[in-house]
C-alpha cells in the first residue's frame, strides 16, 4: 500500500500554494471585500487593550529558554530577523527564560514601534512559590526597570505574572499586581496579565478585571493544557478541553486579550497532522487573538506560517 503520509516540505509547498491561490482569488475583480483571506501576518487587536500584534509569535521559552539560548547568538538573531521579515512582530520572552539580553541584541535594526514584546515575572503561586521576581508593589518598579534595561527598551508591551497555579493567585500577588497597574498608568508597560498552569487558576483569571491579557495553554488534543490538576507541567487529557474552552469564552466576553501557547503540545506533536489540527483550531475558533510557538529553525517558522495560512484559506 502506498504511504499516504506527507513530508514537512510537501505540506509547506501544498499549503503555500493553497493560501496563494486563495489570496489571488480574494483580490480578483468583484470578489466580496468581507471574504478577503486572513493571514498570519495580520496585525490583530489584543482584546480590548488596543494593542496590535501578529497572529503568531516567536517564543523564546522552549525548555525554559534553553533551546533558544542553545542556538547561539548568531542563529538566534537570524531567526528573529527571519521571523520579522516574514510578518511575525510578536516576541515572547520572560525573566526566567534568561533571554532578555538575547532579544535585546536580536532586535537591533528593527523599529521598536513595529514590535510587540511580552515578558513575564515569576511570583508567589508559580512553581509552588519558587522563582524570580517574588515581591511587592515597591519592587515591581525595580523589576520592570531591570527588564527594560535588559531589553534596552523604554516600555514593554505586556508583562504577565508567570505560571500561576493556585486558585487564589490573585490574592497572593495583590501588592505586585498593584505595582504593575501603577507601571501601566506610567506607561512603563502597556498592559498586564497572567499565564496560568491549572484550570482553577485560569478560571480566576477569566473573571478578573485586572487581567488585560491571558496566556493560555490550549490545543484540541488536550496535551499539556490546563486541567483541574494543579501541577506545573500540566496534564494530557482531551476530556478537559471543553472546560478550558468555556473559560476562553468567559475571557472573550470580558474583553480580555487571549494568546494561545503549547500549540504543539510542548513539542510532543511530532506528527505534522497534529500540528496542523492545533493551528487550524486556534485560527478557526475565534477564541484566541494570537498564538505563540517556540521555534528553533527557519523551517519551523515556515511550517507554522503555512499551517495558519492554510487554516484561513
C-alpha positions as semicolon CSV with decimal commas, in nm:
position;residue;x (nm);y (nm);z (nm)
1;X;0,000;0,000;0,000
2;X;0,130;0,341;-0,088
3;X;0,238;0,553;0,210
4;X;-0,018;0,835;0,239
5;X;0,184;1,046;0,478
6;X;0,336;1,371;0,356
7;X;0,669;1,526;0,439
8;X;0,705;1,864;0,605
9;X;0,843;2,009;0,280
10;X;0,544;1,875;0,084
11;X;0,299;2,013;0,338
12;X;0,456;2,360;0,330
13;X;0,456;2,352;-0,051
14;X;0,090;2,248;-0,076
15;X;-0,028;2,485;0,200
16;X;0,157;2,774;0,042
17;X;0,002;2,701;-0,297
18;X;-0,347;2,681;-0,145
19;X;-0,303;3,002;0,053
20;X;-0,157;3,177;-0,251
21;X;-0,447;3,074;-0,471
22;X;-0,695;3,198;-0,214
23;X;-0,507;3,527;-0,184
24;X;-0,516;3,578;-0,562
25;X;-0,885;3,494;-0,574
26;X;-0,962;3,733;-0,290
27;X;-0,810;4,017;-0,487
28;X;-0,986;3,935;-0,813
29;X;-1,235;4,189;-0,952
30;X;-1,576;4,152;-0,798
31;X;-1,456;3,943;-0,503
32;X;-1,653;4,047;-0,190
33;X;-1,435;4,252;0,046
34;X;-1,560;4,066;0,352
35;X;-1,416;3,740;0,212
36;X;-1,060;3,867;0,194
37;X;-0,838;3,589;0,324
38;X;-0,679;3,647;0,661
39;X;-0,305;3,588;0,705
40;X;-0,057;3,503;0,979
41;X;0,093;3,849;0,947
42;X;-0,230;4,041;1,007
43;X;-0,198;4,292;1,289
44;X;-0,479;4,184;1,521
45;X;-0,608;4,364;1,829
46;X;-0,539;4,202;2,166
47;X;-0,874;4,202;2,343
48;X;-0,982;4,550;2,444
49;X;-0,625;4,671;2,505
50;X;-0,600;4,832;2,162
51;X;-0,255;4,675;2,125
52;X;-0,170;4,521;1,788
53;X;0,039;4,211;1,721
54;X;0,084;3,945;1,455
55;X;-0,132;3,633;1,481
56;X;0,175;3,424;1,561
57;X;0,461;3,498;1,796
58;X;0,820;3,380;1,824
59;X;0,856;3,208;2,161
60;X;1,187;3,228;2,348
61;X;1,099;2,983;2,624
62;X;1,132;2,625;2,496
63;X;1,263;2,422;2,789
64;X;1,272;2,749;2,986
65;X;1,467;2,915;2,706
66;X;1,740;2,652;2,696
67;X;1,663;2,558;2,335
68;X;1,672;2,917;2,206
69;X;1,986;3,006;2,403
70;X;2,145;2,688;2,275
71;X;2,119;2,819;1,919
72;X;2,390;3,073;1,988
73;X;2,353;3,445;1,930
74;X;2,419;3,442;1,556
75;X;2,149;3,185;1,476
76;X;1,904;3,330;1,730
77;X;1,946;3,678;1,579
78;X;1,898;3,535;1,231
79;X;1,571;3,365;1,332
80;X;1,427;3,679;1,492
81;X;1,501;3,879;1,177
82;X;1,375;3,598;0,954
83;X;1,051;3,587;1,152
84;X;1,015;3,966;1,135
85;X;1,084;3,969;0,761
86;X;0,801;3,716;0,726
87;X;0,548;3,924;0,918
88;X;0,598;3,798;1,274
89;X;0,616;4,103;1,500
90;X;0,538;3,935;1,834
91;X;0,831;3,824;2,054
92;X;0,754;3,632;2,374
93;X;1,016;3,619;2,649
94;X;1,036;3,603;3,030
95;X;1,269;3,678;3,319
96;X;1,304;3,308;3,395
97;X;1,399;3,222;3,034
98;X;1,715;3,428;3,062
99;X;1,657;3,561;2,711
100;X;1,605;3,934;2,772
101;X;1,965;4,017;2,665
102;X;1,928;3,782;2,368
103;X;1,618;3,965;2,249
104;X;1,793;4,300;2,302
105;X;2,069;4,203;2,061
106;X;1,837;4,033;1,815
107;X;1,600;4,327;1,766
108;X;1,874;4,575;1,677
109;X;1,781;4,737;1,349
110;X;1,408;4,668;1,389
111;X;1,190;4,971;1,472
112;X;1,068;4,932;1,831
113;X;0,719;5,051;1,744
114;X;0,683;4,767;1,495
115;X;0,729;4,501;1,764
116;X;0,505;4,355;2,031
117;X;0,725;4,234;2,319
118;X;0,581;4,033;2,606
119;X;0,768;3,930;2,921
120;X;0,677;3,765;3,248
121;X;0,752;3,786;3,621
122;X;0,776;3,469;3,829
123;X;0,587;3,529;4,154
124;X;0,444;3,359;4,459
125;X;0,199;3,098;4,338
126;X;0,411;2,993;4,043
127;X;0,612;2,670;4,079
128;X;0,491;2,638;4,435
129;X;0,614;2,984;4,527
130;X;0,968;2,943;4,394
131;X;1,128;3,156;4,128
132;X;1,250;3,501;4,040
133;X;1,051;3,817;4,079
134;X;0,879;3,742;4,410
135;X;0,796;4,066;4,577
136;X;0,559;4,354;4,635
137;X;0,447;4,673;4,468
138;X;0,764;4,852;4,575
139;X;0,993;4,619;4,383
140;X;0,760;4,588;4,083
141;X;0,916;4,909;3,954
142;X;1,267;4,775;4,019
143;X;1,186;4,453;3,835
144;X;1,036;4,631;3,537
145;X;1,323;4,878;3,523
146;X;1,563;4,583;3,512
147;X;1,356;4,418;3,238
148;X;1,363;4,735;3,029
149;X;1,737;4,773;3,076
150;X;1,799;4,410;2,981
151;X;1,580;4,452;2,671
152;X;1,705;4,807;2,604
153;X;1,351;4,940;2,555
154;X;1,160;5,233;2,704
155;X;0,847;5,026;2,756
156;X;0,729;4,665;2,742
157;X;0,402;4,595;2,567
158;X;0,272;4,340;2,817
159;X;0,408;4,186;3,134
160;X;0,244;3,879;3,284
161;X;0,253;3,705;3,618
162;X;0,418;3,379;3,519
163;X;0,293;3,023;3,566
164;X;0,016;3,071;3,822
165;X;-0,132;2,752;3,967
166;X;-0,320;2,834;4,286
167;X;-0,690;2,928;4,261
168;X;-0,618;3,233;4,481
169;X;-0,310;3,350;4,292
170;X;-0,466;3,695;4,268
171;X;-0,465;3,733;4,647
172;X;-0,108;3,607;4,677
173;X;0,015;3,860;4,422
174;X;-0,202;4,160;4,512
175;X;0,074;4,404;4,605
176;X;0,277;4,312;4,298
177;X;-0,031;4,347;4,080
178;X;-0,086;4,692;4,227
179;X;0,270;4,782;4,129
180;X;0,212;4,654;3,777
181;X;-0,103;4,865;3,749
182;X;0,096;5,170;3,859
183;X;0,357;5,089;3,593
184;X;0,080;5,067;3,336
185;X;-0,051;5,409;3,433
186;X;0,301;5,548;3,393
187;X;0,328;5,377;3,051
188;X;0,622;5,164;3,160
189;X;0,410;4,873;3,039
190;X;0,110;4,893;2,811
191;X;-0,088;4,605;2,963
192;X;-0,063;4,334;3,227
193;X;-0,199;3,987;3,272
194;X;-0,120;3,629;3,365
195;X;-0,016;3,289;3,236
196;X;-0,179;3,001;3,423
197;X;-0,092;2,635;3,465
198;X;-0,411;2,494;3,614
199;X;-0,780;2,520;3,537
200;X;-0,863;2,672;3,880
201;X;-0,607;2,948;3,821
202;X;-0,740;3,003;3,469
203;X;-1,096;3,028;3,598
204;X;-0,986;3,302;3,838
205;X;-0,802;3,483;3,559
206;X;-1,106;3,475;3,332
207;X;-1,314;3,654;3,594
208;X;-1,074;3,935;3,687
209;X;-1,098;4,288;3,550
210;X;-0,727;4,335;3,634
211;X;-0,630;4,085;3,365
212;X;-0,577;4,254;3,030
213;X;-0,407;3,956;2,867
214;X;-0,428;3,580;2,925
215;X;-0,157;3,344;2,803
216;X;-0,335;3,009;2,795
217;X;-0,210;2,655;2,738
218;X;-0,450;2,519;2,479
219;X;-0,468;2,267;2,198
220;X;-0,764;2,048;2,092
221;X;-0,574;1,728;2,168
222;X;-0,560;1,829;2,535
223;X;-0,183;1,776;2,565
224;X;-0,022;1,974;2,848
225;X;-0,324;2,203;2,884
226;X;-0,482;2,349;3,198
227;X;-0,678;2,087;3,390
228;X;-0,815;2,063;3,747
229;X;-0,479;1,913;3,848
230;X;-0,261;2,185;3,995
231;X;0,074;2,078;3,853
232;X;0,342;2,286;3,689
233;X;0,383;2,077;3,378
234;X;0,017;2,010;3,316
235;X;-0,178;1,704;3,216
236;X;-0,264;1,540;2,887
237;X;-0,633;1,472;2,894
238;X;-0,853;1,560;2,599
239;X;-1,164;1,530;2,816
240;X;-1,065;1,854;2,994
241;X;-1,051;2,055;2,672
242;X;-1,421;2,159;2,671
243;X;-1,390;2,304;3,024
244;X;-1,093;2,512;2,914
245;X;-1,281;2,633;2,606
246;X;-1,559;2,757;2,833
247;X;-1,306;2,973;3,019
248;X;-1,180;3,114;2,691
249;X;-1,537;3,218;2,617
250;X;-1,558;3,394;2,955
251;X;-1,230;3,576;2,883
252;X;-1,360;3,680;2,543
253;X;-1,686;3,806;2,692
254;X;-1,490;4,010;2,945
255;X;-1,278;4,171;2,675
256;X;-0,953;4,001;2,771
257;X;-0,675;3,954;2,521
258;X;-0,610;3,582;2,469
259;X;-0,287;3,427;2,342
260;X;-0,262;3,050;2,298
261;X;0,054;2,862;2,393
262;X;0,156;2,494;2,391
263;X;0,008;2,479;2,043
264;X;0,223;2,180;1,957
265;X;0,186;2,013;2,296
266;X;0,515;2,143;2,427
267;X;0,693;1,972;2,140
268;X;0,503;1,644;2,168
269;X;0,325;1,678;1,832
270;X;0,584;1,506;1,617
271;X;0,314;1,419;1,363
272;X;0,252;1,703;1,120
273;X;-0,122;1,625;1,122
274;X;-0,137;1,700;1,496
275;X;0,038;2,033;1,447
276;X;-0,195;2,124;1,164
277;X;-0,500;2,029;1,374
278;X;-0,391;2,253;1,662
279;X;-0,321;2,557;1,446
280;X;-0,640;2,508;1,248
281;X;-0,849;2,500;1,564
282;X;-0,678;2,812;1,701
283;X;-0,735;3,013;1,385
284;X;-1,091;2,897;1,322
285;X;-1,227;2,901;1,677
286;X;-1,225;3,282;1,707
287;X;-1,137;3,232;2,074
288;X;-0,771;3,333;2,067
289;X;-0,628;3,656;1,929
290;X;-0,284;3,511;1,860
291;X;-0,064;3,209;1,933
292;X;0,299;3,172;2,031
293;X;0,534;2,888;1,945
294;X;0,892;2,824;2,049
295;X;1,086;2,776;1,726
296;X;1,445;2,682;1,652
297;X;1,477;2,695;1,273
298;X;1,360;2,873;0,962
299;X;1,180;2,554;0,856
300;X;0,971;2,557;1,175
301;X;0,880;2,921;1,119
302;X;0,782;2,840;0,761
303;X;0,570;2,546;0,872
304;X;0,384;2,742;1,140
305;X;0,308;3,017;0,889
306;X;0,188;2,760;0,637
307;X;-0,044;2,595;0,892
308;X;-0,202;2,926;0,986
309;X;-0,250;3,049;0,632
310;X;-0,386;2,711;0,523
311;X;-0,642;2,729;0,806
312;X;-0,770;3,060;0,671
313;X;-0,751;2,956;0,306
